Amino acid sequence: MGEDLFWAIRGGGGASFGVVLSYKIRLVPVPETVTVFRVQKTLAQNATDIVHRWQFVADKIDNDLFMRLLLQPVTVNKSRTVRASFISLFLGDAARLMEVMDKDFPELGLQKEDCMEMSWIQSVLYWANFDAGESIDVLLSRTSDVNFLKRKSDYVQTPISKPGLESIWKKMLELGKTGFVFNPYGGRMSEIPASATPFPHRAGNIFKMQYSVNWEDEEIDADKNYMNQIRKMYNFMTPFVSKSPRGAYLNYRDLDIGTTENGENRYREGQVYGSKYFLGNFNRLVNVKTKVDPDNFFRNEQSIPPLPSRG
C-alpha cells in the first residue's frame, strides 16, 4: 500500500483513506501475574493534596505501572463533594507494586489489602467493571449499558496548582454531573517521536484529560442540559490545558472543535480540528489523502481533506 499510506492509517483516522479489510497485531509480552487496585478519596479525605501530588508522579513512575485518575461529583452523607478514584494496573506482583508506591507515591496510602493479583486477561474484566469471577466470554458481547454520552478532551503539560484544583472542584459541583478521567502519559509513549505515527501527543504531556458525562433521559431538554454542562466545563478549563493549538484526542471525536462541509473550503475547515488532533502531522496526512483519495470519496465531518485540484 505504500509507506506513507501505512503511516497514515495507523493513527490518522482510517475512515479518511479507505476500508481496512484485515490487519495483524504485534503482541507484547505480559507477566503471568499483574496487580490492580482502586483507592478512592473525597475532598474531606485530602483528595486535593493527593491529586496535586499525582500530577508530579503519574507520568514518571515505574513504566510497569499505569495509574488512572477518575474525578466525579458525588453525594456522600447527603453532602455534595468530589471523589478521586485512583485506578491502576501494574505489570508485576503486589509485593513489588508496594515497593514502587511506598517509594514514589506514599501520599496515596496504598495498603497491601487494596491490591488484587490476577492474570492480564482478568484485569481487562476488572477495568471494564465486571464482577469478580465473570467469564472472559463476556468480552464478546457488543452491547452497552450507556444510552447517551458526550466526551471531550484536553492535554495538560503543566501541573495544576492546588488553588486551580479547588476552583475545578467548585465548578464541577456547580454544574452537577460532568466528571473527568485523567490518563497519565510519559513512559514508553514519550520515547516515541511525535512524527513516528500521526498521533503526536507524546513527550511534554503529563496527562490526557477526558471530560465525561452520561445520561439516560431521552428528552431533548436533557440532551441540552448535559451538553451545556460539559461545554461549560471545557471552557472553564482553558487556562489549565495545552495552547496554540489546544490539543485534542482523535478517538473522542468532538464535533465542537470544528467540522467540514467537504466543499471547496475543506482544507481551511480541516485545519481547525486537524491541527488539534494531529499538530504538525496534519499536513502530511493531507498530502497522503491527496495522493490516495483526491476525489474525497472517504469523508465525514472531521475527515482529512485532500488539497484542492489545480486542474
C-alpha positions in Angstrom: 0.0 0.0 0.0 3.0 2.3 0.3 4.9 3.6 3.4 3.0 6.9 3.6 -0.4 5.3 3.5 0.5 2.7 6.1 1.8 5.5 8.3 -1.5 7.5 7.8 -3.9 4.7 8.7 -2.1 3.9 12.0 -3.5 6.9 13.9 -4.7 9.3 11.3 -8.3 8.0 11.2 -8.6 5.1 8.8 -12.1 6.3 7.6 -10.4 9.1 5.7 -8.3 6.8 3.5 -10.3 3.7 2.7 -11.6 0.5 4.2 -9.3 -1.8 6.1 -10.2 -5.4 5.4 -7.7 -7.2 7.6 -4.8 -6.4 9.9 -2.2 -8.0 12.1 -1.4 -7.1 15.7 2.1 -7.3 17.1 1.6 -8.7 20.6 3.8 -7.7 23.6 4.7 -9.9 26.5 3.0 -9.5 29.8 3.9 -11.3 33.1 1.9 -14.2 34.4 0.7 -12.1 37.3 -0.5 -8.5 37.2 -1.9 -6.4 40.1 -4.7 -3.9 40.2 -6.1 -1.5 42.8 -8.7 1.1 43.2 -8.3 3.7 46.0 -10.9 6.4 46.5 -10.5 9.7 48.3 -13.1 12.5 48.8 -12.2 16.2 49.5 -12.6 15.5 53.2 -10.0 12.8 52.9 -7.3 15.1 51.5 -8.1 14.4 47.8 -6.9 17.9 46.7 -3.3 17.3 48.1 -3.2 13.8 46.7 -4.4 14.7 43.2 -1.9 17.6 43.2 0.9 15.2 44.0 -0.3 12.7 41.4 0.5 15.2 38.7 4.2 15.1 39.6 4.3 11.3 39.8 2.0 9.6 37.3 4.0 10.1 34.1 7.4 9.5 35.7 6.7 6.5 38.0 7.8 2.9 37.1 7.0 2.1 33.5 5.2 -1.1 34.6 2.5 1.0 36.5 -0.4 2.8 34.9 -2.3 4.9 37.4 -5.5 6.5 36.0 -7.4 9.2 38.0 -11.2 9.4 37.9 -12.8 12.6 39.3 -16.6 12.7 39.9 -19.1 14.9 41.7 -20.9 12.6 44.2 -23.1 12.7 47.2 -21.7 11.4 50.5 -23.8 11.6 53.7 -26.3 13.9 51.9 -23.5 16.4 51.0 -22.1 17.1 47.6 -18.3 16.6 47.2 -15.8 15.5 44.6 -14.4 11.9 44.7 -11.0 11.0 43.3 -10.6 7.3 42.3 -7.0 6.1 41.6 -7.4 3.0 39.4 -4.3 1.2 38.5 -2.7 -1.7 36.6 0.8 -3.0 37.5 2.7 -5.5 35.4 4.0 -7.5 38.3 3.1 -8.8 41.7 1.7 -6.9 44.7 4.9 -7.0 46.7 6.9 -5.1 44.0 4.0 -2.7 43.5 4.0 -1.8 47.2 7.7 -1.1 46.9 7.1 1.2 44.0 4.2 3.0 45.6 5.9 3.4 49.0 8.9 4.9 47.3 7.3 7.2 44.7 3.7 7.9 45.8 3.3 7.3 49.6 0.8 10.1 49.8 -1.9 7.8 48.4 -1.5 5.5 51.4 -1.9 2.3 49.4 -2.2 -0.8 51.5 -1.4 -4.4 50.6 -5.1 -5.3 51.1 -6.0 -2.8 48.4 -4.1 -4.9 45.8 -5.5 -7.8 43.8 -3.3 -10.1 41.8 -4.7 -11.8 38.7 -3.9 -12.7 35.1 -3.7 -9.9 32.5 -7.0 -11.1 30.8 -8.7 -11.0 34.1 -7.5 -7.4 34.6 -9.3 -6.5 31.3 -12.6 -7.6 33.0 -11.7 -5.6 36.1 -11.1 -2.4 34.1 -14.4 -2.9 32.4 -16.1 -3.0 35.8 -17.3 -6.6 35.5 -17.8 -8.6 38.7 -15.0 -10.8 40.1 -15.3 -14.4 38.7 -17.1 -13.2 35.5 -16.3 -15.4 32.5 -14.0 -13.8 29.9 -16.6 -14.7 27.3 -18.4 -11.5 28.4 -15.8 -9.6 26.4 -17.5 -10.9 23.2 -20.7 -9.0 24.0 -21.3 -6.0 21.8 -24.0 -4.4 24.0 -23.5 -1.3 26.2 -25.3 0.0 29.3 -24.8 3.6 28.3 -27.7 5.3 26.5 -26.3 8.7 25.8 -22.9 10.3 26.4 -20.6 13.1 25.4 -16.8 13.1 25.6 -14.3 15.9 25.1 -10.5 16.0 25.6 -7.5 18.2 26.5 -3.8 17.8 27.3 -2.2 19.0 30.5 1.5 20.0 30.2 2.0 21.9 33.4 0.7 20.7 36.8 -2.5 22.4 38.0 -1.9 24.3 41.3 -3.9 23.4 44.4 -6.0 26.7 44.1 -6.6 25.7 40.5 -7.8 22.3 41.5 -10.1 23.8 44.2 -11.6 26.1 41.5 -12.2 23.0 39.3 -14.0 21.1 42.2 -16.2 24.2 42.7 -17.1 24.3 39.0 -17.8 20.5 38.9 -20.2 20.8 41.9 -21.9 23.9 40.4 -22.5 22.1 37.0 -23.8 18.9 38.6 -22.7 15.8 36.6 -19.7 16.3 34.4 -16.6 14.4 35.5 -13.0 13.8 34.4 -10.7 10.9 33.5 -7.0 11.8 33.7 -4.8 9.3 31.8 -1.1 9.7 32.5 1.3 9.8 29.6 5.1 9.5 29.9 6.8 6.1 29.9 7.2 4.4 26.5 4.8 6.9 24.9 7.2 9.8 25.4 10.1 7.9 24.0 8.4 7.6 20.5 8.9 10.7 18.2 5.8 12.8 17.6 6.1 12.1 13.9 6.5 8.3 14.1 2.8 7.9 13.7 0.0 10.5 13.1 -0.7 10.6 16.8 1.6 13.4 18.0 0.7 13.9 21.7 3.8 12.4 23.4 6.7 13.9 25.2 5.8 17.0 27.1 2.3 15.9 28.1 1.7 14.9 31.7 -1.7 13.5 31.1 -4.7 13.4 28.8 -7.9 14.8 30.2 -11.2 13.3 29.2 -14.4 15.2 30.0 -17.2 12.7 30.6 -21.0 12.9 31.1 -23.6 10.1 30.6 -27.3 10.2 30.8 -30.4 8.1 30.2 -33.2 10.6 29.7 -34.4 10.7 26.1 -35.9 14.1 26.3 -34.3 16.9 24.2 -34.1 19.1 27.3 -31.9 16.5 29.0 -29.6 16.5 25.9 -29.3 20.3 26.0 -28.6 20.3 29.7 -25.8 17.8 29.7 -24.2 19.1 26.6 -24.3 22.5 28.0 -22.7 21.3 31.2 -19.7 19.6 29.5 -19.2 22.6 27.2 -19.1 25.0 30.1 -16.6 22.8 31.9 -14.4 22.7 28.8 -14.5 26.4 28.5 -13.6 26.8 32.2 -10.5 24.6 31.8 -8.9 26.8 29.2 -6.2 28.3 31.5 -5.0 24.8 32.6 -4.5 23.0 29.3 -2.3 23.0 26.2 -2.4 26.0 23.9 -1.6 27.1 20.3 -3.2 24.8 19.4 -5.3 23.4 22.2 -4.7 19.7 21.6 -7.5 17.0 21.4 -7.6 13.2 21.2 -9.0 11.9 17.9 -10.8 8.8 19.4 -13.1 11.1 21.4 -14.4 12.7 18.1 -15.6 16.1 19.3 -17.5 18.0 16.7 -17.5 21.1 18.9 -13.9 21.8 17.9 -14.6 22.1 14.2 -16.2 20.4 11.2 -16.0 20.5 7.5 -18.8 20.5 4.9 -16.3 18.9 2.5 -16.7 21.6 -0.1 -14.2 24.0 -1.7 -13.2 25.3 1.8 -12.5 21.8 3.2 -8.7 22.3 3.7 -9.2 25.5 5.7 -12.0 24.0 7.7 -10.0 20.8 8.2 -7.0 22.8 9.6 -9.2 23.9 12.6 -9.8 20.4 14.0 -6.8 18.7 12.2 -4.2 20.9 14.0 -5.8 20.0 17.4 -5.9 16.2 16.7 -2.6 15.9 14.8 -0.5 19.0 15.4 2.4 19.1 13.0 1.4 15.8 11.3 -1.8 17.3 9.8 -0.2 18.4 6.5 1.5 15.1 5.9 -1.9 13.4 6.3 -3.4 15.9 3.8 -0.6 15.0 1.3 -1.3 11.3 1.7 -5.0 11.9 1.3 -4.5 13.9 -1.8 -2.5 11.0 -3.4 -4.8 8.1 -2.5 -8.2 9.7 -2.5 -8.1 13.0 -4.4 -11.8 13.0 -5.1 -12.5 12.8 -1.3 -14.7 9.7 -1.6 -14.0 8.7 2.0 -15.2 11.6 4.0 -17.0 12.7 7.2 -17.5 15.8 9.3 -13.9 15.5 10.6 -12.1 13.6 7.8 -8.7 14.5 6.4 -9.3 16.8 3.4 -7.4 16.4 0.1 -5.8 19.5 -1.3 -7.9 21.4 -4.0 -7.3 20.2 -7.5 -5.2 22.5 -9.6 -6.8 21.5 -12.8 
